[in-house]
Amino acid sequence: MGHYDGVILRRLLVLVLAGTLAAACGGDARDPTGASPRGSAAGCDARGEDFAGDVELARCLTERFWARRFQASGSTYAPISDFVAYNGEDGPDCGREPSVPNNAFYCPSGHFIAYDAAWLEGMYDRMGDGAVYLVIPHEFGHAVQAQLVNDFRFSVQRELQADCYAGATLSGLIQEQALQADEGDGAELLANLEAAGDPTDAWWAPDAHGTAAQRQASFAKGFGQGVGAC
């Protein structure tokens, strides 16, 4: 991904995100009823006006995005079997592994997604709604991976592709005017990714997700170039 220092890389990513956001939302994105496009998308009744509404909207729009992508490629997307909110240690098991606090995950054995609601809402309150529109599309990225032929040697490869898928999803939803980008969203998204980055580049670790710079770069790649770049 090149040998940029942190400041230069961050500036490049802000330019990529800001340029795409401006191109996608250059006009009035309201629907004929006058409603805001956030929550007015066909088939998605949730209103993205608070945490619960943004969570449900992100879930609905992301699945709709992937269903359309699969259909366009001649395949059929399999919706997740469940979308589970939990708190702390009361989450569902995945196979024989218990869920853990402060986490969101895709469970391949049950084909479901679960998230610690208090943890996610805390990020939402501190860092804005970008937290929801990163975390949920990222986990759906893993659900998509489970339906494709992917052979990852290292965890970090799987996680960075899911970040790329999340970027492509969000960009696609903005371009089709299912979501509306607001001023400052690019910086907010990058801040969320920075907070979620690994402290060191231990790419061989079984739970590695990528450093802040790697995660930002993967997200920006998908955001700027689409699913095919992931």
Order of alpha helices (4+ residues) and beta strands (2+ residues): alpha-alpha-beta-beta-beta-alpha-alpha-alpha-alpha-alpha
